[in-house]
Amino acid sequence: MTVTLPWQELPLNAFNEAQKAQCEAFYQILLAQNKTLNLTRITEPLEFLEKHLWDSLAGLWHLPPSLTIPPSARVIDIGTGGGFPGVPMAITYPDYGITLLDSTQKKVLFLQTVIEQLSLSSVEAIASRAEEMGQTPQHRETYDLAVVRAVSSPVTCLEYALPLVKIGGIALLYRGQWTEEEAAQLAQVAPQLGGQAIATIPYETPLTHSIRHSVYLQKTHPTPPQFPRRVGVPQQRPLSF
């Protein structure tokens, strides 16, 4: 039985009718594969709309005025899992060139199916670790935007993201709750990685009124060559100040 998305309950003006059809197809593929791949705990239609589609795009909608994303931006979604926020971004902003990065080969194979069936011609899925990608010349400091959603601590996420971002580019961390301690630590650690904290924007999800935060940093100078550190170290020994 096909489950349809209740668009009328949560109007998403970002999507035209063709893009809604792509979201529907994405949802069906996700439901079909989720039982064996454990891609997400969020499978109810309305939850999917709010907590996956809407939430994936909110970080772009709240972009501070001082930051800009080029129309044909090169974007990397680090630890994408089931494709969030990268796939909703790819549907909404088809001119973006998006790399979906995950360390689990089975999830990447799923994403390659999504890319093919949704005809997302400017999207690729890669099975690798951010620590490895950040030290690879064809990826290091080449992205306009790196996004990290629900992966690890803020400082660890930043060590994954900033080495991949070009000077002038943006690292966007999707967070739930946010503390002054986290903000202070991130602001102090960012310069070690070549970045600067720009803004943290809080907002509510439209239906459940849950608090979310988008944390924006800008790449201001090259990341020192020792970062990111080898696989596993950023999570085991987060940078401090």
C-alpha positions as CSV (number, residue, x, y, z in Angstrom):
1,M,0.0,0.0,0.0
2,T,1.4,3.4,-1.0
3,V,1.4,6.0,1.7
4,T,1.1,9.6,0.4
5,L,2.4,12.7,2.1
6,P,-0.2,15.1,3.5
7,W,1.1,18.3,1.9
8,Q,-2.0,20.3,2.9
9,E,-1.1,19.9,6.6
10,L,2.3,21.5,6.2
11,P,2.5,23.7,3.1
12,L,6.1,23.7,1.8
13,N,6.2,26.5,-0.8
14,A,9.7,25.6,-1.6
15,F,8.5,22.6,-3.7
16,N,6.7,22.9,-7.0
17,E,4.5,20.0,-8.2
18,A,7.3,18.1,-9.9
19,Q,9.5,18.4,-6.8
20,K,6.7,17.2,-4.6
21,A,6.5,14.1,-6.9
22,Q,10.2,13.6,-6.3
23,C,9.7,13.9,-2.5
24,E,6.9,11.3,-2.7
25,A,9.1,8.9,-4.7
26,F,11.9,9.4,-2.2
27,Y,9.6,8.7,0.7
28,Q,8.4,5.5,-0.9
29,I,11.9,4.3,-1.5
30,L,12.9,5.1,2.0
31,L,9.9,3.2,3.5
32,A,10.7,0.2,1.3
33,Q,14.3,0.0,2.4
34,N,14.1,1.2,6.0
35,K,13.2,-2.1,7.6
36,T,16.4,-3.7,6.4
37,L,18.8,-0.7,6.4
38,N,17.6,1.2,9.5
39,L,17.8,4.5,7.7
40,T,15.5,6.5,10.0
41,R,13.1,6.3,12.9
42,I,10.9,9.0,11.3
43,T,8.6,7.2,8.9
44,E,5.1,8.7,9.6
45,P,4.0,10.9,6.7
46,L,3.5,14.1,8.7
47,E,6.7,13.6,10.7
48,F,8.6,13.0,7.5
49,L,7.4,16.3,6.1
50,E,8.3,18.3,9.2
51,K,11.3,16.5,10.7
52,H,13.0,15.5,7.5
53,L,11.9,17.7,4.6
54,W,11.2,21.0,6.4
55,D,14.0,20.6,8.9
56,S,16.5,19.8,6.1
57,L,15.8,23.1,4.4
58,A,15.4,25.3,7.4
59,G,19.2,25.9,7.6
60,L,19.2,27.5,4.2
61,W,16.1,29.5,4.9
62,H,17.6,31.1,8.0
63,L,20.9,31.9,6.3
64,P,22.4,35.2,7.9
65,P,22.4,38.2,5.5
66,S,26.2,38.4,5.6
67,L,26.5,34.9,4.0
68,T,25.8,33.9,0.5
69,I,25.6,30.5,-1.3
70,P,26.4,30.6,-5.1
71,P,23.5,29.6,-7.4
72,S,25.5,26.6,-8.6
73,A,27.1,25.8,-5.2
74,R,29.2,22.7,-4.6
75,V,27.8,21.2,-1.4
76,I,28.8,18.2,0.8
77,D,26.4,16.5,3.2
78,I,28.6,14.8,5.8
79,G,27.2,11.7,7.5
80,T,24.0,11.9,5.3
81,G,22.6,8.6,6.5
82,G,19.2,8.3,4.7
83,G,19.9,11.4,2.7
84,F,19.2,14.3,5.0
85,P,19.5,17.1,4.5
86,G,21.2,16.5,1.2
87,V,18.4,14.9,-0.9
88,P,15.8,17.5,0.0
89,M,18.3,20.2,-0.8
90,A,19.0,18.5,-4.2
91,I,15.3,18.4,-5.0
92,T,14.8,22.1,-4.0
93,Y,18.0,23.5,-5.4
94,P,18.7,21.4,-8.6
95,D,21.5,23.6,-9.7
96,Y,23.6,22.7,-6.6
97,G,26.2,20.0,-7.1
98,I,25.7,17.8,-4.0
99,T,28.0,15.1,-2.6
100,L,26.3,12.7,-0.1
101,L,28.9,11.3,2.2
102,D,28.4,8.4,4.5
103,S,30.8,5.8,5.9
104,T,28.3,2.9,5.5
105,Q,28.4,1.2,2.1
106,K,24.8,-0.1,2.3
107,K,23.4,3.4,2.9
108,V,25.4,4.7,0.0
109,L,24.0,2.0,-2.3
110,F,20.6,3.0,-1.1
111,L,21.4,6.7,-1.9
112,Q,22.6,5.7,-5.4
113,T,19.3,4.1,-6.0
114,V,17.5,7.3,-4.9
115,I,19.7,9.4,-7.2
116,E,19.0,7.2,-10.2
117,Q,15.2,6.9,-9.6
118,L,14.8,10.6,-8.8
119,S,17.0,11.6,-11.8
120,L,19.2,13.8,-9.5
121,S,21.8,14.4,-12.2
122,S,24.0,16.7,-10.1
123,V,24.2,14.5,-7.0
124,E,26.7,11.8,-6.1
125,A,27.0,9.4,-3.1
126,I,30.3,8.4,-1.8
127,A,31.2,5.8,0.8
128,S,34.1,7.3,2.9
129,R,35.0,9.1,6.1
130,A,35.1,12.9,6.4
131,E,38.6,12.6,7.9
132,E,39.8,10.8,4.7
133,M,37.9,13.2,2.3
134,G,39.3,16.2,4.1
135,Q,42.8,15.1,3.2
136,T,42.0,14.2,-0.4
137,P,43.1,16.9,-2.9
138,Q,40.0,16.6,-5.1
139,H,37.8,17.4,-2.1
140,R,39.8,19.4,0.4
141,E,38.8,23.1,0.4
142,T,36.7,22.7,-2.7
143,Y,33.1,23.1,-1.3
144,D,31.0,26.2,-1.0
145,L,28.9,24.6,1.7
146,A,29.4,21.7,4.1
147,V,26.3,20.6,6.1
148,V,26.4,18.3,9.1
149,R,23.2,17.1,10.8
150,A,22.9,14.9,13.9
151,V,26.4,13.4,13.6
152,S,28.5,14.2,16.7
153,S,29.6,17.0,19.0
154,P,29.7,20.5,17.5
155,V,33.5,20.7,17.7
156,T,33.9,17.2,16.1
157,C,31.5,18.2,13.3
158,L,33.5,21.3,12.6
159,E,36.7,19.3,12.2
160,Y,34.9,17.2,9.7
161,A,33.4,20.1,7.8
162,L,35.9,23.1,7.6
163,P,38.8,21.2,5.9
164,L,36.4,20.5,3.0
165,V,35.2,24.1,2.7
166,K,36.9,26.6,0.4
167,I,37.9,30.1,1.7
168,G,34.7,32.2,1.9
169,G,32.6,29.1,2.1
170,I,30.2,28.1,4.8
171,A,30.0,25.2,7.4
172,L,26.4,24.7,8.6
173,L,25.8,22.6,11.7
174,Y,22.2,21.4,12.3
175,R,21.6,21.2,16.1
176,G,18.7,20.6,18.4
177,Q,19.4,22.3,21.8
178,W,22.3,24.7,22.0
179,T,24.2,25.9,25.0
180,E,26.4,28.9,25.8
181,E,29.2,26.5,26.6
182,E,29.0,24.9,23.2
183,A,28.9,28.3,21.5
184,A,31.9,29.5,23.4
185,Q,33.9,26.4,22.6
186,L,33.0,26.5,18.9
187,A,34.0,30.1,18.6
188,Q,37.3,29.4,20.2
189,V,38.1,26.3,18.2
190,A,37.0,27.5,14.8
191,P,40.1,29.6,14.1
192,Q,42.3,26.5,14.6
193,L,40.5,25.0,11.6
194,G,40.5,28.1,9.4
195,G,37.0,29.4,10.3
196,Q,35.0,32.0,12.2
197,A,31.7,31.6,14.0
198,I,29.1,33.9,12.3
199,A,25.7,33.2,13.8
200,T,23.5,30.7,15.6
201,I,19.9,31.0,14.6
202,P,17.2,29.4,16.8
203,Y,13.7,28.5,15.3
204,E,10.7,26.2,16.0
205,T,9.5,23.4,13.8
206,P,6.0,24.4,12.5
207,L,3.9,21.5,13.9
208,T,5.6,20.1,17.1
209,H,7.2,23.4,18.0
210,S,10.5,21.7,18.8
211,I,13.5,24.0,19.1
212,R,16.2,23.8,16.5
213,H,19.4,25.7,15.9
214,S,21.4,26.4,12.7
215,V,25.0,27.2,13.4
216,Y,26.9,29.1,10.7
217,L,30.6,29.4,10.3
218,Q,32.7,30.9,7.5
219,K,36.0,29.7,6.2
220,T,38.4,32.7,6.5
221,H,41.8,31.1,6.0
222,P,43.3,27.7,4.9
223,T,42.9,24.8,7.3
224,P,46.3,23.7,8.7
225,P,47.5,20.5,7.0
226,Q,47.2,18.4,10.2
227,F,43.4,18.7,10.1
228,P,41.3,16.7,9.9
229,R,43.2,14.2,12.1
230,R,43.1,10.5,11.3
231,V,39.9,8.5,11.3
232,G,38.3,8.4,14.7
233,V,40.4,10.9,16.4
234,P,38.1,14.0,16.1
235,Q,35.4,12.1,17.9
236,Q,37.7,10.4,20.5
237,R,39.7,13.6,21.3
238,P,37.7,16.7,20.3
239,L,39.7,19.9,19.9
240,S,39.7,22.2,22.9
241,F,40.9,25.7,23.6
